[in-house]
Amino acid sequence: MKKEGTIVINRDWCKGCGICVAFCPGEALVLDDKEKACWAFPDRCKRCGICEMRCPDIAIELVEK
């Protein structure tokens, strides 16, 4: 069963390294035209928290409902 929650990305802290995109098992994250992480496909997100764990800038947070 999929957890409920939202991915919150602090775009001021994100340096666009793409680690979160590379590790996302659901391919829910992309780098946008400003080379910042973007939760583009929430329906694909597994709410696993891997993006939050792998972000070296502490720019991603999984906020559970």
MIDREN-306663 format. One record per atom (N, C-alpha, C): residue in three letters; atom name; x, y, z; residue number from 1. Coordinates in Angstrom, 1 decimal, decimal comma, padded with zeros to 4 digits, m for minus. Example, Ala and Ser with C-alpha at 12.3 -4.5 7.8 and 13.67 -1.06 7.14 Angstrom:
<sites>
+--------+-------+--------+--------+--------+-----+
| residu | atome |      X |      Y |      Z | num |
+--------+-------+--------+--------+--------+-----+
|    ALA |     N |  013,2 | m005,7 |  007,8 |   1 |
|    ALA |    CA |  012,3 | m004,5 |  007,8 |   1 |
|    ALA |     C |  013,2 | m003,3 |  007,8 |   1 |
|    SER |     N |  012,8 | m002,2 |  007,1 |   2 |
|    SER |    CA |  013,7 | m001,1 |  007,1 |   2 |
|    SER |     C |  012,9 |  000,0 |  007,9 |   2 |
+--------+-------+--------+--------+--------+-----+
</sites>
This chain:
<sites>
+--------+-------+--------+--------+--------+-----+
| residu | atome |      X |      Y |      Z | num |
+--------+-------+--------+--------+--------+-----+
|    MET |     N |  000,8 | m001,2 |  000,0 |   1 |
|    MET |    CA |  000,0 |  000,0 |  000,0 |   1 |
|    MET |     C |  000,9 |  001,3 |  000,0 |   1 |
|    LYS |     N |  000,5 |  002,2 | m000,8 |   2 |
|    LYS |    CA |  001,3 |  003,4 | m001,0 |   2 |
|    LYS |     C |  001,0 |  004,4 |  000,2 |   2 |
|    LYS |     N |  002,1 |  005,0 |  000,7 |   3 |
|    LYS |    CA |  001,9 |  006,0 |  001,8 |   3 |
|    LYS |     C |  001,3 |  007,2 |  001,2 |   3 |
|    GLU |     N |  000,6 |  008,0 |  002,0 |   4 |
|    GLU |    CA |  000,2 |  009,3 |  001,5 |   4 |
|    GLU |     C |  001,1 |  010,4 |  001,9 |   4 |
|    GLY |     N |  001,2 |  011,4 |  001,2 |   5 |
|    GLY |    CA |  002,1 |  012,5 |  001,5 |   5 |
|    GLY |     C |  002,5 |  013,3 |  000,3 |   5 |
|    THR |     N |  003,2 |  014,3 |  000,5 |   6 |
|    THR |    CA |  003,7 |  015,2 | m000,5 |   6 |
|    THR |     C |  005,2 |  015,4 | m000,5 |   6 |
|    ILE |     N |  005,8 |  015,5 | m001,6 |   7 |
|    ILE |    CA |  007,2 |  015,9 | m001,7 |   7 |
|    ILE |     C |  007,3 |  017,4 | m001,8 |   7 |
|    VAL |     N |  008,1 |  017,9 | m000,9 |   8 |
|    VAL |    CA |  008,3 |  019,4 | m000,9 |   8 |
|    VAL |     C |  009,8 |  019,6 | m001,2 |   8 |
|    ILE |     N |  010,0 |  020,4 | m002,2 |   9 |
|    ILE |    CA |  011,4 |  020,7 | m002,6 |   9 |
|    ILE |     C |  011,7 |  022,2 | m002,4 |   9 |
|    ASN |     N |  012,7 |  022,4 | m001,6 |  10 |
|    ASN |    CA |  013,2 |  023,8 | m001,4 |  10 |
|    ASN |     C |  014,1 |  024,2 | m002,5 |  10 |
|    ARG |     N |  013,6 |  024,9 | m003,5 |  11 |
|    ARG |    CA |  014,3 |  025,2 | m004,7 |  11 |
|    ARG |     C |  015,5 |  026,2 | m004,5 |  11 |
|    ASP |     N |  015,5 |  026,9 | m003,3 |  12 |
|    ASP |    CA |  016,6 |  027,8 | m003,0 |  12 |
|    ASP |     C |  017,8 |  026,9 | m002,6 |  12 |
|    TRP |     N |  017,6 |  025,7 | m002,0 |  13 |
|    TRP |    CA |  018,6 |  024,9 | m001,6 |  13 |
|    TRP |     C |  019,1 |  023,9 | m002,7 |  13 |
|    CYS |     N |  018,2 |  023,6 | m003,6 |  14 |
|    CYS |    CA |  018,5 |  022,6 | m004,6 |  14 |
|    CYS |     C |  019,6 |  023,1 | m005,6 |  14 |
|    LYS |     N |  020,6 |  022,4 | m005,8 |  15 |
|    LYS |    CA |  021,7 |  022,8 | m006,8 |  15 |
|    LYS |     C |  021,6 |  022,1 | m008,1 |  15 |
|    GLY |     N |  020,6 |  021,2 | m008,2 |  16 |
|    GLY |    CA |  020,3 |  020,6 | m009,5 |  16 |
|    GLY |     C |  021,3 |  019,5 | m009,8 |  16 |
|    CYS |     N |  021,7 |  018,7 | m008,8 |  17 |
|    CYS |    CA |  022,7 |  017,7 | m009,1 |  17 |
|    CYS |     C |  022,1 |  016,4 | m009,8 |  17 |
|    GLY |     N |  020,7 |  016,3 | m009,6 |  18 |
|    GLY |    CA |  020,1 |  015,2 | m010,3 |  18 |
|    GLY |     C |  020,1 |  013,8 | m009,5 |  18 |
|    ILE |     N |  020,7 |  013,8 | m008,3 |  19 |
|    ILE |    CA |  020,8 |  012,5 | m007,6 |  19 |
|    ILE |     C |  019,4 |  012,0 | m007,3 |  19 |
|    CYS |     N |  018,5 |  012,9 | m006,9 |  20 |
|    CYS |    CA |  017,1 |  012,5 | m006,5 |  20 |
|    CYS |     C |  016,4 |  011,9 | m007,8 |  20 |
|    VAL |     N |  016,6 |  012,5 | m008,9 |  21 |
|    VAL |    CA |  016,0 |  012,0 | m010,2 |  21 |
|    VAL |     C |  016,6 |  010,6 | m010,5 |  21 |
|    ALA |     N |  017,9 |  010,4 | m010,3 |  22 |
|    ALA |    CA |  018,5 |  009,2 | m010,7 |  22 |
|    ALA |     C |  018,0 |  008,0 | m009,7 |  22 |
|    PHE |     N |  017,8 |  008,3 | m008,5 |  23 |
|    PHE |    CA |  017,4 |  007,3 | m007,5 |  23 |
|    PHE |     C |  015,9 |  007,1 | m007,4 |  23 |
|    CYS |     N |  015,1 |  007,9 | m008,0 |  24 |
|    CYS |    CA |  013,6 |  007,8 | m007,8 |  24 |
|    CYS |     C |  013,1 |  006,6 | m008,5 |  24 |
|    PRO |     N |  012,6 |  005,6 | m007,8 |  25 |
|    PRO |    CA |  012,1 |  004,3 | m008,4 |  25 |
|    PRO |     C |  010,9 |  004,5 | m009,3 |  25 |
|    GLY |     N |  010,1 |  005,5 | m009,0 |  26 |
|    GLY |    CA |  008,9 |  005,8 | m009,8 |  26 |
|    GLY |     C |  009,0 |  006,8 | m010,9 |  26 |
|    GLU |     N |  010,2 |  007,3 | m011,1 |  27 |
|    GLU |    CA |  010,5 |  008,3 | m012,1 |  27 |
|    GLU |     C |  009,6 |  009,5 | m011,9 |  27 |
|    ALA |     N |  009,3 |  009,9 | m010,7 |  28 |
|    ALA |    CA |  008,4 |  011,0 | m010,4 |  28 |
|    ALA |     C |  009,1 |  012,4 | m010,4 |  28 |
|    LEU |     N |  010,4 |  012,4 | m010,3 |  29 |
|    LEU |    CA |  011,1 |  013,6 | m010,2 |  29 |
|    LEU |     C |  011,9 |  013,9 | m011,6 |  29 |
|    VAL |     N |  012,0 |  015,1 | m011,9 |  30 |
|    VAL |    CA |  012,7 |  015,5 | m013,1 |  30 |
|    VAL |     C |  013,5 |  016,8 | m012,8 |  30 |
|    LEU |     N |  014,5 |  017,2 | m013,6 |  31 |
|    LEU |    CA |  015,1 |  018,5 | m013,5 |  31 |
|    LEU |     C |  014,3 |  019,4 | m014,5 |  31 |
|    ASP |     N |  013,9 |  020,5 | m014,0 |  32 |
|    ASP |    CA |  013,1 |  021,4 | m014,9 |  32 |
|    ASP |     C |  014,1 |  022,3 | m015,7 |  32 |
|    ASP |     N |  013,5 |  023,3 | m016,4 |  33 |
|    ASP |    CA |  014,3 |  024,1 | m017,3 |  33 |
|    ASP |     C |  015,3 |  025,0 | m016,6 |  33 |
|    LYS |     N |  015,2 |  025,2 | m015,3 |  34 |
|    LYS |    CA |  016,1 |  025,9 | m014,5 |  34 |
|    LYS |     C |  017,1 |  025,0 | m013,8 |  34 |
|    GLU |     N |  017,1 |  023,7 | m014,1 |  35 |
|    GLU |    CA |  018,0 |  022,7 | m013,6 |  35 |
|    GLU |     C |  017,8 |  022,5 | m012,1 |  35 |
|    LYS |     N |  016,5 |  022,6 | m011,7 |  36 |
|    LYS |    CA |  016,1 |  022,3 | m010,3 |  36 |
|    LYS |     C |  015,2 |  021,1 | m010,2 |  36 |
|    ALA |     N |  015,2 |  020,4 | m009,1 |  37 |
|    ALA |    CA |  014,4 |  019,2 | m009,0 |  37 |
|    ALA |     C |  012,9 |  019,7 | m008,9 |  37 |
|    CYS |     N |  012,1 |  018,8 | m009,6 |  38 |
|    CYS |    CA |  010,7 |  019,1 | m009,7 |  38 |
|    CYS |     C |  009,9 |  017,8 | m009,6 |  38 |
|    TRP |     N |  008,9 |  017,8 | m008,7 |  39 |
|    TRP |    CA |  008,0 |  016,7 | m008,5 |  39 |
|    TRP |     C |  006,9 |  016,7 | m009,6 |  39 |
|    ALA |     N |  007,4 |  016,3 | m010,8 |  40 |
|    ALA |    CA |  006,6 |  016,4 | m012,0 |  40 |
|    ALA |     C |  005,4 |  015,4 | m012,2 |  40 |
|    PHE |     N |  005,6 |  014,2 | m011,6 |  41 |
|    PHE |    CA |  004,7 |  013,1 | m011,8 |  41 |
|    PHE |     C |  004,3 |  012,5 | m010,4 |  41 |
|    PRO |     N |  003,5 |  013,3 | m009,6 |  42 |
|    PRO |    CA |  003,1 |  012,8 | m008,3 |  42 |
|    PRO |     C |  002,4 |  011,4 | m008,3 |  42 |
|    ASP |     N |  001,7 |  011,2 | m009,4 |  43 |
|    ASP |    CA |  000,9 |  009,9 | m009,5 |  43 |
|    ASP |     C |  001,9 |  008,7 | m009,6 |  43 |
|    ARG |     N |  003,1 |  008,9 | m010,0 |  44 |
|    ARG |    CA |  004,1 |  007,9 | m010,1 |  44 |
|    ARG |     C |  004,9 |  007,7 | m008,8 |  44 |
|    CYS |     N |  004,8 |  008,6 | m007,9 |  45 |
|    CYS |    CA |  005,6 |  008,7 | m006,7 |  45 |
|    CYS |     C |  005,2 |  007,5 | m005,7 |  45 |
|    LYS |     N |  006,1 |  006,8 | m005,2 |  46 |
|    LYS |    CA |  005,9 |  005,7 | m004,3 |  46 |
|    LYS |     C |  005,9 |  006,2 | m002,8 |  46 |
|    ARG |     N |  006,3 |  007,5 | m002,6 |  47 |
|    ARG |    CA |  006,4 |  008,0 | m001,3 |  47 |
|    ARG |     C |  007,4 |  007,2 | m000,4 |  47 |
|    CYS |     N |  008,4 |  006,7 | m001,0 |  48 |
|    CYS |    CA |  009,4 |  005,9 | m000,4 |  48 |
|    CYS |     C |  010,4 |  006,7 |  000,4 |  48 |
|    GLY |     N |  010,6 |  007,9 |  000,1 |  49 |
|    GLY |    CA |  011,6 |  008,8 |  000,8 |  49 |
|    GLY |     C |  013,0 |  008,7 |  000,4 |  49 |
|    ILE |     N |  013,3 |  007,9 | m000,7 |  50 |
|    ILE |    CA |  014,6 |  007,8 | m001,2 |  50 |
|    ILE |     C |  015,2 |  009,1 | m001,6 |  50 |
|    CYS |     N |  014,4 |  010,0 | m002,3 |  51 |
|    CYS |    CA |  014,8 |  011,3 | m002,7 |  51 |
|    CYS |     C |  015,3 |  012,1 | m001,5 |  51 |
|    GLU |     N |  014,5 |  012,1 | m000,5 |  52 |
|    GLU |    CA |  014,8 |  012,8 |  000,8 |  52 |
|    GLU |     C |  016,2 |  012,3 |  001,4 |  52 |
|    MET |     N |  016,3 |  011,0 |  001,4 |  53 |
|    MET |    CA |  017,5 |  010,4 |  002,0 |  53 |
|    MET |     C |  018,8 |  010,7 |  001,1 |  53 |
|    ARG |     N |  018,6 |  010,7 | m000,2 |  54 |
|    ARG |    CA |  019,8 |  010,9 | m001,1 |  54 |
|    ARG |     C |  020,2 |  012,3 | m001,4 |  54 |
|    CYS |     N |  019,3 |  013,3 | m001,1 |  55 |
|    CYS |    CA |  019,6 |  014,7 | m001,4 |  55 |
|    CYS |     C |  020,7 |  015,2 | m000,6 |  55 |
|    PRO |     N |  021,9 |  015,6 | m001,2 |  56 |
|    PRO |    CA |  023,0 |  016,1 | m000,4 |  56 |
|    PRO |     C |  022,8 |  017,5 |  000,1 |  56 |
|    ASP |     N |  021,8 |  018,2 | m000,4 |  57 |
|    ASP |    CA |  021,5 |  019,6 |  000,0 |  57 |
|    ASP |     C |  020,4 |  019,7 |  001,0 |  57 |
|    ILE |     N |  019,8 |  018,6 |  001,4 |  58 |
|    ILE |    CA |  018,7 |  018,5 |  002,4 |  58 |
|    ILE |     C |  017,6 |  019,4 |  001,8 |  58 |
|    ALA |     N |  017,4 |  019,4 |  000,5 |  59 |
|    ALA |    CA |  016,4 |  020,3 | m000,1 |  59 |
|    ALA |     C |  015,0 |  019,6 | m000,4 |  59 |
|    ILE |     N |  014,9 |  018,3 | m000,1 |  60 |
|    ILE |    CA |  013,7 |  017,5 | m000,3 |  60 |
|    ILE |     C |  013,2 |  016,9 |  001,0 |  60 |
|    GLU |     N |  011,9 |  017,1 |  001,2 |  61 |
|    GLU |    CA |  011,2 |  016,5 |  002,4 |  61 |
|    GLU |     C |  009,9 |  015,8 |  002,0 |  61 |
|    LEU |     N |  009,7 |  014,6 |  002,5 |  62 |
|    LEU |    CA |  008,5 |  013,9 |  002,3 |  62 |
|    LEU |     C |  007,6 |  014,3 |  003,5 |  62 |
|    VAL |     N |  006,5 |  015,0 |  003,2 |  63 |
|    VAL |    CA |  005,6 |  015,4 |  004,3 |  63 |
|    VAL |     C |  004,4 |  014,5 |  004,3 |  63 |
|    GLU |     N |  004,3 |  013,7 |  005,3 |  64 |
|    GLU |    CA |  003,2 |  012,7 |  005,3 |  64 |
|    GLU |     C |  001,9 |  013,4 |  005,8 |  64 |
|    LYS |     N |  000,8 |  012,9 |  005,3 |  65 |
|    LYS |    CA | m000,5 |  013,4 |  005,8 |  65 |
|    LYS |     C | m000,9 |  012,8 |  007,1 |  65 |
+--------+-------+--------+--------+--------+-----+
</sites>
